[in-house]
Amino acid sequence: QRVLLLVASDVDALCACKILQALFQCDHVQYTLVPVSGWQELETAFLEHKDQFKYFVLINCGANVDLLEILQPEEDTYFFVCDSHRPINVVNVYNDTQIKLLVKQDDDFDVPAYDDIFRDDEEEEEDSENDGDGSEPSEKRRRFEEDVIERTMRRRQRREWEARRREILFDYEQYEYHGTSSAMVMFDLAWIMSKDLNDMLWWAIVGLTDQWVQDKITQMKYVTDIGVLQRHVSRHNHRNEDEEHALSIDCMRIAFEYDLRLALYQHWSLYESLCNTSYTSASLKLWSVQGQKRLQEFLADMGLPLKQVKQKFNSMDMSLKENLREMIEESATKFGMKDLRVQTFSIHFGFKNKFSASDVVYATTSLMENIEKDGPESSNFIKALDSLSRGNLDKLHQGLDLAKKQLRAIQQTVASCICTNLVISQGPFLYCSLMEGTPDVKLFSKPVSLCLLSKYLLKSFICSTKNKRCKLLPLVMAAPMDVEQGTVIMVGIPPETQSSDKKNFFGRAFEKAADSTNSRTLHNYFDMSIIELKTEDRSKFLDALISLLS
């Protein structure tokens, strides 16, 4: 039996896909892989392949809508859904026959009880039409009256039940958030089957790190999951140092470490990394002259000469590198950056190649959303997938170069948005729109890049604004999507607070605002909080959104 793999375009999905491919290889399962970037592609792929395939595996797509309703499959078609999008649609949860959800046992879903949202209608249809004739008319009338009263009561109960059902479903579906990373779920599966390899473990780590880099999960969840993976890492990577093969040239080992929260710093210069990491750039307010001064003070405080800081990290003096982390952390705390340390993992291939998990996430993301066209859309997906294999270090390095470009583009856009006051408060949320013709605007028509930009912008805006109320607001960001068709891509980001649970209410709000104004929108992304919208409908859509959230 061949299997069709439908994989969404995000790094976590790619990692889960790599693990599953490795498992399929172990068991000689034949499969066909189809990348899908949105609902339209998912439906098209299903329609094209539904005659040849009975088994479909959906990775990071499909859990948060009623699949059977959308795809209308035959009775003998089975879907295995491994998706970190929450909430999971209730029909998918309670359909045991055709939809199998791959989820971790300890994930709490808070799914409403079956009886609260489904009920059988048969019991209400039995009308008492078989009144025995021959009984007295008065008897008949009394029975008829009782019958009417009973029916009215039933109808009233039904109406109350339906009202309660709507309320329960609204509460359940109101916020969008993310569960355990799909790569981790797949790794768990491999582990239970005793087929887990070090490579698979690394992909699980990258999948989790992707959720952290994209800011999809809370710090608490991240630390908990890191702890789970750390146990596997020590199981797979303990080596007696005296063995000959302790460091063979092609060996691969994973290590847990407290690393600096600086993007790509080991493959860049420390200076560039400080300037283009959202955390340091926002804390030091690097878009202002004052901020640049603070950066110089920060470097001086560490006692690092500019010449050293601005050259490639690899070429820095060994004496400086040895206790660099401690030096940076100490100075960072004085400058109000207390969270510069982060728990993560790194991987060593032989002697000279060392990558941290976030390096790989940035590299893979930028390969996937590369806008420099050379070939069909799906070739980006394949390149990104390849860059995760340890044999393809050249692809990974290519990804790292692209990632630097992207991070620079994001940082410059953030700076120009703040310096030209493009972020405006609309009442219940902040709003920022990128104009056509802005540098790098093409990059931000891609969902992941736009989300990263929005999150960086919100963090930076919060650091730059004096207005206390604005610090607690969510952000809606728009960028040109397709100039010829006159569409924009719009994303909603939840408020950036310390206790934020990363739950996003914009998905539902966007749907309602679009319905109430008949705006021409396309809800094509697997994340409900990203939509496409006709440019001329933008103002009425925003007005509706404001009144809805006020």
C-alpha positions in Angstrom: 0.0 0.0 0.0 1.5 3.3 -1.1 1.1 6.3 1.3 0.7 9.9 0.3 2.5 12.4 2.5 1.1 15.9 2.5 3.6 18.2 4.3 3.1 21.9 5.2 5.8 24.5 4.6 7.3 25.0 7.9 10.5 23.7 9.5 8.8 21.6 12.1 6.8 19.9 9.4 10.0 19.2 7.4 11.7 17.7 10.4 8.7 15.5 11.2 8.7 14.5 7.5 12.4 13.5 7.6 11.8 11.3 10.7 8.8 9.6 9.0 10.7 9.1 5.8 13.5 7.4 7.8 10.9 5.2 9.5 9.3 4.3 6.1 12.7 3.4 4.8 13.2 1.0 7.7 10.0 -0.8 6.9 10.2 -0.5 3.1 6.9 1.5 2.9 6.4 3.2 -0.5 5.3 6.8 -0.3 4.8 9.9 -2.4 5.7 13.3 -0.9 3.7 16.4 -1.9 4.5 19.8 -0.3 1.4 21.9 0.4 1.6 25.5 1.4 -2.2 26.1 2.0 -5.7 24.6 1.9 -6.0 25.1 -1.9 -2.9 23.0 -2.6 -4.0 20.4 0.0 -7.4 20.0 -1.7 -5.9 19.9 -5.2 -3.3 17.3 -4.1 -6.0 15.2 -2.5 -8.3 15.3 -5.6 -5.4 14.4 -7.9 -4.3 11.4 -5.8 -7.5 10.1 -4.2 -8.0 7.3 -6.7 -4.5 5.8 -6.3 -4.1 6.2 -2.6 -6.1 5.0 0.4 -3.7 6.3 3.2 -2.9 9.9 3.6 -0.5 11.4 6.2 -0.9 15.1 6.9 1.9 16.8 8.6 1.3 20.2 10.3 -1.9 20.7 8.4 -5.5 19.4 8.6 -6.2 19.2 12.3 -8.0 22.5 12.8 -10.7 22.1 10.2 -13.4 19.4 9.5 -11.4 17.3 7.1 -14.2 15.1 6.0 -16.3 18.2 5.2 -13.6 19.8 3.1 -12.2 16.8 1.2 -15.4 14.6 1.0 -13.4 11.4 0.9 -14.6 7.9 0.2 -15.5 5.6 3.1 -12.3 3.5 2.7 -9.9 6.5 2.8 -7.8 7.0 6.0 -6.1 10.1 7.2 -3.3 10.1 9.8 -2.9 13.7 11.0 0.2 14.9 12.9 -0.4 18.6 13.4 0.6 21.1 16.1 -2.2 23.5 15.2 -4.7 23.8 18.0 -7.6 23.7 18.7 -8.3 20.4 16.9 -11.6 20.4 15.1 -14.1 18.4 17.2 -15.2 16.2 14.3 -11.6 15.1 13.8 -11.4 14.3 17.5 -14.5 12.1 17.7 -14.2 10.5 14.3 -12.4 7.2 15.0 -12.9 5.5 11.7 -11.3 7.6 9.1 -9.2 10.2 11.0 -6.4 9.1 13.2 -4.8 11.9 15.2 -1.1 11.5 16.1 -0.8 13.4 19.4 1.2 13.0 22.6 -0.8 11.4 25.4 -0.1 14.3 27.9 -1.2 17.1 25.6 -4.3 18.7 27.2 -6.8 19.5 24.5 -9.8 20.6 26.7 -12.1 19.1 24.0 -15.7 19.6 24.8 -17.6 16.4 25.9 -19.2 14.4 23.1 -22.8 14.8 24.4 -22.4 18.6 24.6 -21.8 19.0 20.9 -23.4 16.0 19.1 -26.8 14.6 19.6 -28.9 12.1 17.8 -32.0 13.6 16.2 -33.9 10.3 15.8 -35.6 10.4 19.1 -37.4 13.6 18.2 -39.0 12.4 15.0 -41.4 9.9 16.5 -44.7 11.6 16.1 -47.7 10.0 17.8 -49.7 9.6 14.7 -51.0 6.1 15.5 -53.7 7.3 17.8 -56.1 4.3 18.2 -59.4 5.3 16.6 -62.5 4.2 18.4 -61.6 5.9 21.7 -63.8 8.8 22.9 -63.2 12.3 21.3 -62.6 13.9 24.7 -59.9 11.3 25.4 -58.3 12.1 22.0 -58.3 15.8 22.7 -56.6 15.3 26.0 -53.9 13.1 24.5 -53.4 15.7 21.7 -52.9 18.5 24.2 -50.4 16.5 26.2 -48.6 15.7 23.0 -48.4 19.4 22.0 -47.1 20.3 25.5 -44.5 17.6 25.3 -43.4 18.6 21.8 -43.1 22.2 22.8 -41.0 21.2 25.8 -38.7 19.1 23.6 -38.3 22.0 21.2 -37.4 24.3 24.0 -34.8 21.9 25.4 -33.4 21.5 21.9 -33.1 25.3 21.5 -31.4 25.6 24.9 -29.0 22.7 24.0 -28.1 24.4 20.7 -27.5 27.7 22.4 -25.2 26.0 24.9 -23.4 24.1 22.1 -22.7 27.3 20.3 -21.3 28.8 23.4 -19.1 25.8 24.2 -17.8 25.7 20.6 -17.1 29.4 20.6 -15.1 29.1 23.8 -13.2 26.1 22.4 -12.4 27.5 19.0 -11.9 31.2 19.9 -8.1 31.1 20.3 -5.6 29.5 18.1 -2.3 28.1 19.6 0.2 25.4 19.1 0.7 22.0 20.8 3.8 19.8 20.9 6.0 20.0 17.9 5.1 17.4 15.2 8.8 16.4 14.9 8.8 15.6 18.6 5.6 13.5 18.2 7.2 11.6 15.3 10.4 11.1 17.3 8.2 9.6 20.1 6.7 7.3 17.7 10.2 6.2 16.5 11.3 5.7 20.1 8.3 3.6 21.0 9.0 1.4 17.9 12.7 1.3 19.1 13.8 2.7 15.8 15.1 6.1 17.0 18.4 7.2 15.6 20.6 10.2 16.5 19.6 11.9 13.2 15.9 11.6 14.1 16.7 13.1 17.5 18.4 16.0 15.9 15.4 16.6 13.7 13.1 16.6 16.7 15.3 19.2 18.4 15.2 21.4 15.2 11.4 21.0 15.1 11.1 22.2 18.7 13.6 25.0 18.2 11.5 26.1 15.2 8.5 26.6 17.5 10.6 28.6 19.8 12.2 30.8 17.1 8.8 31.5 15.5 7.5 32.3 19.0 4.7 29.7 18.8 5.0 28.2 22.3 5.5 29.6 25.8 8.9 29.6 27.5 7.5 27.1 30.0 6.5 24.6 27.3 9.9 25.1 25.5 11.9 24.4 28.7 9.7 21.3 29.5 10.2 19.9 26.0 13.9 20.6 26.1 14.1 18.6 29.3 12.3 15.7 27.5 14.8 15.8 24.6 17.8 16.2 26.9 17.2 12.7 28.4 17.2 11.2 24.8 20.4 13.2 24.0 22.3 11.8 26.9 21.1 8.3 26.0 22.3 8.6 22.4 25.4 10.6 22.8 27.4 9.3 25.8 30.7 8.1 24.6 33.7 6.8 26.5 36.4 9.3 25.7 39.2 6.7 25.5 37.7 4.8 22.6 39.4 5.2 19.3 36.2 6.4 17.5 35.5 9.1 20.2 35.9 11.6 17.4 36.1 10.0 14.0 35.9 12.4 11.1 32.3 11.6 10.1 30.8 11.1 13.5 27.9 13.2 14.6 27.2 14.2 18.2 24.6 16.3 19.8 25.3 18.3 23.0 23.1 20.2 25.4 24.3 23.7 26.1 23.4 27.1 27.5 24.0 29.2 24.5 23.7 32.9 23.6 20.4 34.1 22.2 22.2 35.7 19.2 21.1 34.7 15.8 23.8 32.9 13.7 26.6 34.4 15.7 29.0 31.5 15.1 28.7 31.9 11.4 28.7 35.7 11.3 30.5 38.5 13.2 29.5 39.2 16.8 28.7 42.7 15.8 26.3 41.8 13.0 24.6 39.3 15.2 24.0 41.8 18.0 22.6 44.2 15.5 20.3 41.7 13.7 18.9 39.7 16.7 15.5 41.0 17.7 16.2 40.6 21.4 19.4 42.7 21.5 18.3 45.1 18.9 15.0 45.9 20.6 16.6 46.1 24.1 19.3 48.5 23.0 16.9 50.4 20.6 19.5 50.1 17.8 17.4 52.1 15.3 18.2 55.3 17.1 21.5 57.2 17.5 21.2 56.8 21.2 20.9 53.0 20.7 24.0 52.9 18.6 25.9 54.7 21.4 24.6 52.1 23.9 25.9 49.3 21.7 29.4 50.8 21.7 29.1 51.2 25.5 28.0 47.6 25.8 31.0 46.4 23.7 33.3 48.6 25.7 31.9 47.2 29.0 32.9 43.7 27.8 36.3 44.9 26.9 36.0 43.6 23.3 37.9 45.6 20.7 35.8 46.7 17.7 38.3 45.1 15.3 37.7 41.7 17.0 33.9 42.1 17.2 33.5 43.1 13.5 35.5 40.2 12.1 34.1 36.7 11.5 33.4 34.9 14.7 35.7 32.0 13.6 38.6 34.3 13.2 38.3 36.0 16.6 41.2 35.6 19.1 40.9 32.3 21.0 41.7 34.1 24.2 38.6 36.2 23.8 36.4 33.3 22.7 37.2 31.2 25.7 35.0 33.0 28.2 33.0 35.0 25.8 29.6 33.8 26.9 30.3 34.7 30.6 31.6 38.1 29.5 28.6 38.8 27.3 26.1 37.6 29.9 27.6 39.7 32.7 27.5 42.9 30.6 24.1 42.1 29.2 22.6 42.0 32.7 23.9 45.5 33.4 22.2 46.7 30.2 18.9 45.2 31.1 19.1 42.0 29.0 18.6 39.3 31.5 17.5 36.6 29.2 20.5 36.4 26.9 21.1 32.8 27.8 19.0 30.1 26.4 18.9 26.3 26.8 19.5 24.7 23.4 21.4 21.9 21.6 24.2 22.0 19.1 25.5 19.4 16.7 29.1 18.5 15.7 29.9 16.8 12.5 33.4 15.5 12.9 35.9 18.2 13.9 35.1 21.5 12.3 31.4 21.7 11.6 29.3 22.9 14.6 25.8 24.2 14.3 23.3 25.2 16.9 19.7 24.2 16.5 18.5 27.8 15.8 21.2 28.2 13.1 19.5 25.3 11.3 16.0 26.7 11.8 17.0 30.0 10.3 18.8 28.4 7.4 16.0 26.0 6.5 13.4 28.7 6.8 15.2 31.0 4.4 15.8 28.2 1.9 12.0 27.5 2.0 11.0 31.1 1.5 13.7 32.1 -0.9 12.4 34.7 -3.3 15.3 34.5 -5.7 13.6 32.5 -8.4 15.4 29.5 -10.0 12.9 26.8 -10.8 9.4 25.8 -9.7 7.9 26.7 -6.3 8.4 23.2 -4.9 12.1 23.2 -5.6 12.5 25.5 -2.5 10.8 22.9 -0.4 13.1 20.1 -1.7 16.2 22.2 -1.1 15.1 23.0 2.5 14.3 19.4 3.1 17.7 18.4 1.8 19.6 20.9 3.9 18.5 19.0 7.0 20.5 15.9 6.0 24.0 15.7 7.3 25.4 14.9 3.8 24.3 18.3 2.5 26.4 20.8 4.4 26.8 23.0 1.3 23.0 23.5 1.1 23.0 24.3 4.8 25.7 27.0 4.3 23.8 28.4 1.4 20.8 28.6 3.8 22.9 30.4 6.4 23.9 33.1 3.9 20.3 33.6 2.8 19.2 33.7 6.5 21.7 36.6 7.2 20.2 38.5 4.3 16.7 37.9 5.6 17.6 38.9 9.2 19.2 42.1 7.9 16.1 42.9 5.8 13.8 42.3 8.8 16.0 44.5 11.0 16.1 47.3 8.5 12.4 47.2 7.9 11.7 47.3 11.6 14.0 50.3 12.0 12.3 52.2 9.1 8.8 51.4 10.4 9.7 52.8 13.9 11.7 55.8 12.6 8.9 56.8 10.2 6.1 56.1 12.8 4.4 53.5 10.6 3.0 51.6 13.6 -0.3 53.3 14.5 -2.7 52.5 17.3 -6.1 51.7 15.9 -7.8 51.5 19.3 -8.0 47.7 20.1 -4.8 46.9 18.2 -1.7 48.4 16.6 -1.6 48.4 12.8 1.3 48.7 10.4 1.2 48.4 6.6 4.2 48.1 4.3 3.9 50.1 1.1 4.7 48.7 -2.4 8.2 49.7 -3.3 9.7 49.4 0.2 13.0 47.6 0.1 12.7 43.8 0.5 8.9 44.0 0.4 8.8 40.9 -1.8 10.3 38.8 1.0 7.4 39.8 3.3 4.7 38.4 1.0 5.9 35.0 2.4 4.0 33.9 5.6 6.9 32.9 7.9 9.0 35.9 7.0 6.1 38.2 7.6 5.3 36.6 11.0 8.9 37.0 12.0 8.9 40.6 10.9 5.7 41.3 12.8 7.0 39.7 16.0 10.3 41.6 15.8 8.4 44.8 15.1 6.0 44.4 18.0 8.9 43.7 20.4 10.8 46.8 19.1 7.8 49.0 19.2 7.1 48.1 22.8 10.7 49.1 23.7 10.4 52.4 21.8 7.0 53.6 22.8 6.3 55.7 26.0 2.6 54.9 25.8 1.7 52.3 28.5 -1.6 51.3 26.9 0.2 50.5 23.6 2.5 48.1 25.3 -0.4 45.7 25.9 -1.9 45.7 22.4 -1.7 43.1 19.7 -0.4 44.0 16.2 -2.0 43.6 12.7 0.5 43.8 9.9 -0.1 44.0 6.2 2.2 43.7 3.2 1.6 43.7 -0.6 1.0 40.1 -1.8 0.4 40.3 -5.5 0.4 43.7 -7.2 -1.3 42.6 -10.4 -4.2 41.0 -8.6 -4.3 43.8 -6.0 -4.0 41.7 -2.9 -2.3 42.1 0.5 -1.2 39.5 3.0 -2.3 40.3 6.6 -1.2 38.7 9.8 -2.4 39.2 13.4 0.1 38.8 16.3 -1.1 38.5 20.0 0.1 41.0 22.6 3.7 40.7 23.7 3.5 40.4 27.5 5.7 38.5 30.0 2.9 36.1 30.9 1.7 35.7 27.3 0.2 32.3 26.6 0.8 32.8 22.8 -2.9 32.2 22.1 -4.0 34.1 19.0 -7.6 35.3 18.6 -7.2 37.0 15.2 -8.2 33.9 13.2 -11.8 34.0 14.3 -11.8 37.9 14.3 -10.6 38.0 10.7 -13.3 35.6 9.6 -16.1 37.6 11.3 -14.8 40.9 10.0 -14.6 39.5 6.5 -18.1 38.0 6.7 -19.8 41.2 8.1 -18.3 43.4 5.4 -18.3 41.0 2.5 -14.6 41.6 2.1 -13.0 39.5 -0.5 -10.6 37.4 1.6 -8.8 34.1 1.1 -8.2 32.0 4.2 -5.7 29.8 2.6 -3.0 29.4 5.2 -3.0 26.6 7.8 -2.5 29.4 10.4 -5.9 31.0 10.7 -4.3 34.3 11.7 -2.8 34.9 8.2 -5.1 35.9 5.4 -5.0 37.4 1.9 -7.3 40.4 1.2 -8.2 42.5 -1.8 -6.4 45.9 -1.4 -9.6 47.9 -2.0 -11.5 46.1 0.7 -8.8 46.8 3.3 -10.3 49.9 4.9 -13.8 48.5 5.4 -12.2 45.2 6.7 -10.1 47.1 9.2 -13.1 49.2 10.4 -15.1 46.0 11.0 -12.1 44.5 12.9 -11.9 47.6 15.1 -15.5 47.6 16.0 -15.5 43.9 16.6 -12.5 44.0 19.0 -13.4 47.3 20.7 
